[in-house]
């Protein structure tokens, strides 16, 4: 949604009213949210640390059993939509 909205905004800003046959949008160097770095602050460091511990524990367990047996609630919500 975000990418579409930004692309549509750029189109409106630069080409609105012009006849265009094809518009393409290319993305590269994308990473998953899990691999993204989070800037910790004094306000959120406890939450970031807790999430990091939980993620590490789940990843370790899943690697040990060579299956994704456990997942975080945020992952379940994403997969159901």
Biopython code that builds the backbone (N, CA, C, O; Angstrom):
import numpy as np
from Bio.PDB.StructureBuilder import StructureBuilder

atoms = [
    (1, "UNK", "N", (0.816, -1.191, 0.000)),
    (1, "UNK", "CA", (0.000, 0.000, 0.000)),
    (1, "UNK", "C", (0.859, 1.254, 0.000)),
    (1, "UNK", "O", (0.613, 2.189, -0.762)),
    (2, "UNK", "N", (1.861, 1.264, 0.856)),
    (2, "UNK", "CA", (2.749, 2.424, 0.960)),
    (2, "UNK", "C", (3.470, 2.678, -0.355)),
    (2, "UNK", "O", (3.576, 3.821, -0.801)),
    (3, "UNK", "N", (3.960, 1.622, -0.969)),
    (3, "UNK", "CA", (4.695, 1.762, -2.223)),
    (3, "UNK", "C", (3.763, 2.272, -3.319)),
    (3, "UNK", "O", (4.130, 3.160, -4.088)),
    (4, "UNK", "N", (2.554, 1.706, -3.386)),
    (4, "UNK", "CA", (1.588, 2.154, -4.385)),
    (4, "UNK", "C", (1.256, 3.625, -4.196)),
    (4, "UNK", "O", (1.252, 4.391, -5.159)),
    (5, "UNK", "N", (0.979, 4.021, -2.968)),
    (5, "UNK", "CA", (0.619, 5.412, -2.695)),
    (5, "UNK", "C", (1.748, 6.369, -3.071)),
    (5, "UNK", "O", (1.497, 7.437, -3.628)),
    (6, "UNK", "N", (2.975, 5.995, -2.772)),
    (6, "UNK", "CA", (4.112, 6.835, -3.133)),
    (6, "UNK", "C", (4.280, 6.913, -4.651)),
    (6, "UNK", "O", (4.532, 7.989, -5.194)),
    (7, "UNK", "N", (4.143, 5.779, -5.335)),
    (7, "UNK", "CA", (4.258, 5.762, -6.794)),
    (7, "UNK", "C", (3.150, 6.606, -7.431)),
    (7, "UNK", "O", (3.409, 7.357, -8.372)),
    (8, "UNK", "N", (1.925, 6.487, -6.929)),
    (8, "UNK", "CA", (0.813, 7.278, -7.462)),
    (8, "UNK", "C", (1.047, 8.759, -7.227)),
    (8, "UNK", "O", (0.740, 9.583, -8.089)),
    (9, "UNK", "N", (1.582, 9.098, -6.078)),
    (9, "UNK", "CA", (1.884, 10.499, -5.769)),
    (9, "UNK", "C", (2.951, 11.047, -6.717)),
    (9, "UNK", "O", (2.828, 12.172, -7.203)),
    (10, "UNK", "N", (3.990, 10.264, -6.980)),
    (10, "UNK", "CA", (5.036, 10.683, -7.907)),
    (10, "UNK", "C", (4.483, 10.846, -9.325)),
    (10, "UNK", "O", (4.857, 11.771, -10.046)),
    (11, "UNK", "N", (3.594, 9.941, -9.711)),
    (11, "UNK", "CA", (2.957, 10.053, -11.030)),
    (11, "UNK", "C", (2.162, 11.356, -11.121)),
    (11, "UNK", "O", (2.305, 12.119, -12.076)),
    (12, "UNK", "N", (1.320, 11.596, -10.110)),
    (12, "UNK", "CA", (0.510, 12.816, -10.103)),
    (12, "UNK", "C", (1.379, 14.069, -10.157)),
    (12, "UNK", "O", (1.045, 15.031, -10.849)),
    (13, "UNK", "N", (2.466, 14.057, -9.444)),
    (13, "UNK", "CA", (3.356, 15.225, -9.375)),
    (13, "UNK", "C", (4.072, 15.477, -10.709)),
    (13, "UNK", "O", (4.267, 16.626, -11.105)),
    (14, "UNK", "N", (4.462, 14.400, -11.394)),
    (14, "UNK", "CA", (5.304, 14.549, -12.577)),
    (14, "UNK", "C", (4.622, 14.346, -13.924)),
    (14, "UNK", "O", (5.083, 14.894, -14.926)),
    (15, "UNK", "N", (3.533, 13.572, -13.979)),
    (15, "UNK", "CA", (2.973, 13.198, -15.276)),
    (15, "UNK", "C", (1.461, 13.376, -15.388)),
    (15, "UNK", "O", (0.885, 13.011, -16.413)),
    (16, "UNK", "N", (0.809, 13.919, -14.381)),
    (16, "UNK", "CA", (-0.647, 14.026, -14.410)),
    (16, "UNK", "C", (-1.089, 14.796, -15.653)),
    (16, "UNK", "O", (-0.553, 15.862, -15.956)),
    (17, "UNK", "N", (-2.063, 14.252, -16.363)),
    (17, "UNK", "CA", (-2.585, 14.875, -17.561)),
    (17, "UNK", "C", (-1.887, 14.442, -18.831)),
    (17, "UNK", "O", (-2.383, 14.706, -19.927)),
    (18, "UNK", "N", (-0.751, 13.784, -18.710)),
    (18, "UNK", "CA", (-0.006, 13.325, -19.890)),
    (18, "UNK", "C", (-0.454, 11.906, -20.246)),
    (18, "UNK", "O", (-0.845, 11.135, -19.370)),
    (19, "UNK", "N", (-0.395, 11.575, -21.506)),
    (19, "UNK", "CA", (-0.702, 10.219, -21.945)),
    (19, "UNK", "C", (0.561, 9.369, -21.774)),
    (19, "UNK", "O", (1.618, 9.674, -22.326)),
    (20, "UNK", "N", (0.421, 8.319, -21.010)),
    (20, "UNK", "CA", (1.548, 7.422, -20.746)),
    (20, "UNK", "C", (1.077, 6.003, -21.003)),
    (20, "UNK", "O", (-0.002, 5.604, -20.567)),
    (21, "UNK", "N", (1.889, 5.256, -21.709)),
    (21, "UNK", "CA", (1.529, 3.887, -22.063)),
    (21, "UNK", "C", (1.809, 2.888, -20.944)),
    (21, "UNK", "O", (1.036, 1.953, -20.738)),
    (22, "UNK", "N", (2.900, 3.080, -20.228)),
    (22, "UNK", "CA", (3.285, 2.110, -19.206)),
    (22, "UNK", "C", (4.059, 2.796, -18.097)),
    (22, "UNK", "O", (4.913, 3.647, -18.346)),
    (23, "UNK", "N", (3.748, 2.416, -16.886)),
    (23, "UNK", "CA", (4.495, 2.906, -15.731)),
    (23, "UNK", "C", (4.963, 1.682, -14.957)),
    (23, "UNK", "O", (4.179, 0.769, -14.696)),
    (24, "UNK", "N", (6.223, 1.664, -14.597)),
    (24, "UNK", "CA", (6.756, 0.549, -13.828)),
    (24, "UNK", "C", (7.435, 1.034, -12.566)),
    (24, "UNK", "O", (8.008, 2.122, -12.531)),
    (25, "UNK", "N", (7.366, 0.225, -11.541)),
    (25, "UNK", "CA", (8.024, 0.527, -10.272)),
    (25, "UNK", "C", (8.913, -0.658, -9.939)),
    (25, "UNK", "O", (8.457, -1.802, -9.952)),
    (26, "UNK", "N", (10.175, -0.393, -9.641)),
    (26, "UNK", "CA", (11.121, -1.446, -9.300)),
    (26, "UNK", "C", (11.658, -1.199, -7.897)),
    (26, "UNK", "O", (11.975, -0.069, -7.528)),
    (27, "UNK", "N", (11.753, -2.258, -7.135)),
    (27, "UNK", "CA", (12.308, -2.185, -5.785)),
    (27, "UNK", "C", (13.538, -3.078, -5.730)),
    (27, "UNK", "O", (13.575, -4.137, -6.355)),
    (28, "UNK", "N", (14.542, -2.644, -4.979)),
    (28, "UNK", "CA", (15.729, -3.476, -4.827)),
    (28, "UNK", "C", (16.309, -3.269, -3.434)),
    (28, "UNK", "O", (15.987, -2.306, -2.738)),
    (29, "UNK", "N", (17.160, -4.187, -3.056)),
    (29, "UNK", "CA", (17.837, -4.155, -1.758)),
    (29, "UNK", "C", (16.861, -4.109, -0.591)),
    (29, "UNK", "O", (17.095, -3.412, 0.396)),
    (30, "UNK", "N", (15.773, -4.853, -0.709)),
    (30, "UNK", "CA", (14.795, -4.913, 0.372)),
    (30, "UNK", "C", (15.228, -5.958, 1.398)),
    (30, "UNK", "O", (15.834, -6.972, 1.050)),
    (31, "UNK", "N", (14.916, -5.703, 2.638)),
    (31, "UNK", "CA", (15.193, -6.674, 3.696)),
    (31, "UNK", "C", (13.916, -6.879, 4.502)),
    (31, "UNK", "O", (13.034, -6.020, 4.519)),
    (32, "UNK", "N", (13.832, -7.997, 5.151)),
    (32, "UNK", "CA", (12.658, -8.261, 5.975)),
    (32, "UNK", "C", (12.728, -7.417, 7.242)),
    (32, "UNK", "O", (13.793, -6.950, 7.646)),
    (33, "UNK", "N", (11.589, -7.240, 7.842)),
    (33, "UNK", "CA", (11.544, -6.480, 9.092)),
    (33, "UNK", "C", (12.423, -7.113, 10.155)),
    (33, "UNK", "O", (13.006, -6.419, 10.988)),
    (34, "UNK", "N", (12.514, -8.427, 10.120)),
    (34, "UNK", "CA", (13.315, -9.135, 11.119)),
    (34, "UNK", "C", (14.790, -8.797, 11.011)),
    (34, "UNK", "O", (15.516, -8.847, 12.004)),
    (35, "UNK", "N", (15.240, -8.449, 9.802)),
    (35, "UNK", "CA", (16.649, -8.142, 9.588)),
    (35, "UNK", "C", (16.956, -6.660, 9.729)),
    (35, "UNK", "O", (18.121, -6.261, 9.724)),
    (36, "UNK", "N", (15.936, -5.858, 9.852)),
    (36, "UNK", "CA", (16.135, -4.409, 9.945)),
    (36, "UNK", "C", (16.696, -4.048, 11.322)),
    (36, "UNK", "O", (16.377, -4.679, 12.330)),
    (37, "UNK", "N", (17.514, -3.044, 11.333)),
    (37, "UNK", "CA", (18.060, -2.574, 12.596)),
    (37, "UNK", "C", (17.084, -1.608, 13.245)),
    (37, "UNK", "O", (16.444, -0.807, 12.564)),
    (38, "UNK", "N", (16.975, -1.685, 14.538)),
    (38, "UNK", "CA", (16.082, -0.811, 15.290)),
    (38, "UNK", "C", (16.933, 0.116, 16.125)),
    (38, "UNK", "O", (17.810, -0.329, 16.864)),
    (39, "UNK", "N", (16.678, 1.387, 16.010)),
    (39, "UNK", "CA", (17.396, 2.359, 16.820)),
    (39, "UNK", "C", (16.786, 2.379, 18.215)),
    (39, "UNK", "O", (15.626, 2.755, 18.390)),
    (40, "UNK", "N", (17.555, 1.981, 19.185)),
    (40, "UNK", "CA", (17.058, 1.987, 20.555)),
    (40, "UNK", "C", (17.212, 3.386, 21.146)),
    (40, "UNK", "O", (18.174, 4.101, 20.864)),
    (41, "UNK", "N", (16.235, 3.751, 21.973)),
    (41, "UNK", "CA", (16.287, 5.010, 22.690)),
    (41, "UNK", "C", (16.099, 4.702, 24.170)),
    (41, "UNK", "O", (15.871, 3.553, 24.550)),
    (42, "UNK", "N", (16.194, 5.710, 24.983)),
    (42, "UNK", "CA", (15.953, 5.505, 26.411)),
    (42, "UNK", "C", (14.507, 5.094, 26.665)),
    (42, "UNK", "O", (14.212, 4.439, 27.665)),
    (43, "UNK", "N", (13.608, 5.476, 25.765)),
    (43, "UNK", "CA", (12.187, 5.165, 25.949)),
    (43, "UNK", "C", (11.815, 3.756, 25.517)),
    (43, "UNK", "O", (10.888, 3.175, 26.082)),
    (44, "UNK", "N", (12.506, 3.184, 24.532)),
    (44, "UNK", "CA", (12.072, 1.884, 24.017)),
    (44, "UNK", "C", (13.068, 0.744, 24.222)),
    (44, "UNK", "O", (12.812, -0.372, 23.771)),
    (45, "UNK", "N", (14.179, 0.989, 24.879)),
    (45, "UNK", "CA", (15.223, -0.047, 24.942)),
    (45, "UNK", "C", (14.749, -1.317, 25.644)),
    (45, "UNK", "O", (15.150, -2.412, 25.250)),
    (46, "UNK", "N", (13.906, -1.203, 26.672)),
    (46, "UNK", "CA", (13.447, -2.407, 27.381)),
    (46, "UNK", "C", (12.576, -3.270, 26.474)),
    (46, "UNK", "O", (12.704, -4.494, 26.473)),
    (47, "UNK", "N", (11.699, -2.646, 25.708)),
    (47, "UNK", "CA", (10.837, -3.380, 24.787)),
    (47, "UNK", "C", (11.667, -4.041, 23.692)),
    (47, "UNK", "O", (11.420, -5.197, 23.349)),
    (48, "UNK", "N", (12.634, -3.338, 23.145)),
    (48, "UNK", "CA", (13.491, -3.886, 22.089)),
    (48, "UNK", "C", (14.270, -5.084, 22.617)),
    (48, "UNK", "O", (14.367, -6.110, 21.943)),
    (49, "UNK", "N", (14.818, -4.957, 23.806)),
    (49, "UNK", "CA", (15.580, -6.068, 24.401)),
    (49, "UNK", "C", (14.688, -7.282, 24.627)),
    (49, "UNK", "O", (15.094, -8.409, 24.343)),
    (50, "UNK", "N", (13.483, -7.065, 25.134)),
    (50, "UNK", "CA", (12.563, -8.174, 25.407)),
    (50, "UNK", "C", (12.184, -8.868, 24.102)),
    (50, "UNK", "O", (12.178, -10.097, 24.042)),
    (51, "UNK", "N", (11.868, -8.103, 23.052)),
    (51, "UNK", "CA", (11.524, -8.694, 21.764)),
    (51, "UNK", "C", (12.705, -9.462, 21.181)),
    (51, "UNK", "O", (12.520, -10.518, 20.577)),
    (52, "UNK", "N", (13.894, -8.948, 21.355)),
    (52, "UNK", "CA", (15.088, -9.605, 20.845)),
    (52, "UNK", "C", (15.301, -10.947, 21.533)),
    (52, "UNK", "O", (15.617, -11.934, 20.869)),
    (53, "UNK", "N", (15.134, -11.000, 22.836)),
    (53, "UNK", "CA", (15.276, -12.254, 23.584)),
    (53, "UNK", "C", (14.249, -13.277, 23.122)),
    (53, "UNK", "O", (14.577, -14.442, 22.895)),
    (54, "UNK", "N", (13.007, -12.834, 22.985)),
    (54, "UNK", "CA", (11.936, -13.729, 22.551)),
    (54, "UNK", "C", (12.214, -14.265, 21.159)),
    (54, "UNK", "O", (12.080, -15.464, 20.915)),
    (55, "UNK", "N", (12.595, -13.397, 20.256)),
    (55, "UNK", "CA", (12.898, -13.808, 18.876)),
    (55, "UNK", "C", (14.031, -14.831, 18.871)),
    (55, "UNK", "O", (13.959, -15.841, 18.171)),
    (56, "UNK", "N", (15.070, -14.567, 19.651)),
    (56, "UNK", "CA", (16.221, -15.476, 19.714)),
    (56, "UNK", "C", (15.801, -16.840, 20.261)),
    (56, "UNK", "O", (16.215, -17.871, 19.729)),
    (57, "UNK", "N", (14.995, -16.858, 21.304)),
    (57, "UNK", "CA", (14.540, -18.115, 21.895)),
    (57, "UNK", "C", (13.713, -18.920, 20.890)),
    (57, "UNK", "O", (13.920, -20.125, 20.742)),
    (58, "UNK", "N", (12.790, -18.270, 20.210)),
    (58, "UNK", "CA", (11.958, -18.957, 19.221)),
    (58, "UNK", "C", (12.804, -19.474, 18.067)),
    (58, "UNK", "O", (12.625, -20.612, 17.632)),
    (59, "UNK", "N", (13.721, -18.653, 17.566)),
    (59, "UNK", "CA", (14.600, -19.078, 16.471)),
    (59, "UNK", "C", (15.450, -20.276, 16.874)),
    (59, "UNK", "O", (15.602, -21.216, 16.095)),
    (60, "UNK", "N", (16.001, -20.251, 18.073)),
    (60, "UNK", "CA", (16.827, -21.353, 18.572)),
    (60, "UNK", "C", (16.022, -22.640, 18.657)),
    (60, "UNK", "O", (16.487, -23.698, 18.232)),
    (61, "UNK", "N", (14.820, -22.553, 19.205)),
    (61, "UNK", "CA", (13.945, -23.717, 19.334)),
    (61, "UNK", "C", (13.602, -24.284, 17.961)),
    (61, "UNK", "O", (13.697, -25.492, 17.745)),
    (62, "UNK", "N", (13.203, -23.415, 17.032)),
    (62, "UNK", "CA", (12.830, -23.872, 15.689)),
    (62, "UNK", "C", (14.008, -24.495, 14.948)),
    (62, "UNK", "O", (13.828, -25.472, 14.221)),
    (63, "UNK", "N", (15.205, -23.949, 15.121)),
    (63, "UNK", "CA", (16.387, -24.530, 14.482)),
    (63, "UNK", "C", (16.697, -25.903, 15.057)),
    (63, "UNK", "O", (17.097, -26.817, 14.335)),
    (64, "UNK", "N", (16.511, -26.036, 16.356)),
    (64, "UNK", "CA", (16.799, -27.310, 17.011)),
    (64, "UNK", "C", (15.895, -28.409, 16.456)),
    (64, "UNK", "O", (16.350, -29.533, 16.248)),
    (65, "UNK", "N", (14.616, -28.096, 16.214)),
    (65, "UNK", "CA", (13.671, -29.092, 15.720)),
    (65, "UNK", "C", (13.530, -29.078, 14.195)),
    (65, "UNK", "O", (12.769, -29.860, 13.626)),
    (66, "UNK", "N", (14.274, -28.179, 13.542)),
    (66, "UNK", "CA", (14.301, -28.072, 12.081)),
    (66, "UNK", "C", (12.907, -27.888, 11.490)),
    (66, "UNK", "O", (12.614, -28.363, 10.393)),
    (67, "UNK", "N", (12.055, -27.192, 12.237)),
    (67, "UNK", "CA", (10.691, -26.857, 11.816)),
    (67, "UNK", "C", (10.303, -25.549, 12.484)),
    (67, "UNK", "O", (10.825, -25.200, 13.543)),
    (68, "UNK", "N", (9.388, -24.837, 11.860)),
    (68, "UNK", "CA", (8.846, -23.637, 12.499)),
    (68, "UNK", "C", (7.659, -24.033, 13.372)),
    (68, "UNK", "O", (6.501, -23.896, 12.978)),
    (69, "UNK", "N", (7.979, -24.525, 14.563)),
    (69, "UNK", "CA", (6.933, -24.954, 15.489)),
    (69, "UNK", "C", (6.374, -23.788, 16.296)),
    (69, "UNK", "O", (5.207, -23.794, 16.686)),
    (70, "UNK", "N", (7.208, -22.797, 16.541)),
    (70, "UNK", "CA", (6.779, -21.628, 17.311)),
    (70, "UNK", "C", (6.884, -20.375, 16.462)),
    (70, "UNK", "O", (7.755, -20.267, 15.600)),
    (71, "UNK", "N", (5.987, -19.426, 16.715)),
    (71, "UNK", "CA", (6.092, -18.124, 16.076)),
    (71, "UNK", "C", (5.499, -17.075, 17.007)),
    (71, "UNK", "O", (4.698, -17.378, 17.891)),
    (72, "UNK", "N", (5.912, -15.837, 16.782)),
    (72, "UNK", "CA", (5.414, -14.747, 17.594)),
    (72, "UNK", "C", (4.001, -14.388, 17.148)),
    (72, "UNK", "O", (3.639, -14.614, 15.994)),
    (73, "UNK", "N", (3.212, -13.839, 18.045)),
    (73, "UNK", "CA", (1.837, -13.465, 17.730)),
    (73, "UNK", "C", (1.780, -12.493, 16.557)),
    (73, "UNK", "O", (0.852, -12.563, 15.751)),
    (74, "UNK", "N", (2.744, -11.596, 16.444)),
    (74, "UNK", "CA", (2.753, -10.638, 15.340)),
    (74, "UNK", "C", (2.899, -11.340, 13.998)),
    (74, "UNK", "O", (2.394, -10.841, 12.992)),
    (75, "UNK", "N", (3.573, -12.478, 13.957)),
    (75, "UNK", "CA", (3.725, -13.239, 12.722)),
    (75, "UNK", "C", (2.412, -13.915, 12.346)),
    (75, "UNK", "O", (2.072, -13.981, 11.165)),
    (76, "UNK", "N", (1.675, -14.413, 13.324)),
    (76, "UNK", "CA", (0.397, -15.082, 13.066)),
    (76, "UNK", "C", (-0.571, -14.083, 12.459)),
    (76, "UNK", "O", (-1.261, -14.399, 11.489)),
    (77, "UNK", "N", (-0.628, -12.907, 13.004)),
    (77, "UNK", "CA", (-1.536, -11.878, 12.510)),
    (77, "UNK", "C", (-1.226, -11.545, 11.059)),
    (77, "UNK", "O", (-2.151, -11.407, 10.259)),
    (78, "UNK", "N", (0.054, -11.409, 10.692)),
    (78, "UNK", "CA", (0.469, -11.077, 9.331)),
    (78, "UNK", "C", (0.090, -12.199, 8.363)),
    (78, "UNK", "O", (-0.360, -11.921, 7.251)),
    (79, "UNK", "N", (0.262, -13.447, 8.759)),
    (79, "UNK", "CA", (0.014, -14.570, 7.870)),
    (79, "UNK", "C", (-1.473, -14.782, 7.616)),
    (79, "UNK", "O", (-1.847, -15.331, 6.580)),
    (80, "UNK", "N", (-2.319, -14.359, 8.538)),
    (80, "UNK", "CA", (-3.758, -14.537, 8.382)),
    (80, "UNK", "C", (-4.398, -13.462, 7.529)),
    (80, "UNK", "O", (-5.572, -13.579, 7.175)),
    (81, "UNK", "N", (-3.651, -12.410, 7.186)),
    (81, "UNK", "CA", (-4.218, -11.327, 6.371)),
    (81, "UNK", "C", (-3.760, -11.370, 4.967)),
    (81, "UNK", "O", (-4.152, -10.524, 4.163)),
]
sb = StructureBuilder()
sb.init_structure("model")
sb.init_model(0)
sb.init_chain("A")
sb.init_seg("    ")
for serial, (resi, resn, name, xyz) in enumerate(atoms, 1):
    if name == "N":
        sb.init_residue(resn, " ", resi, " ")
    sb.init_atom(name, np.array(xyz, "f"), 0.0, 1.0, " ", f" {name:<3s}", serial, name[0])
structure = sb.get_structure()
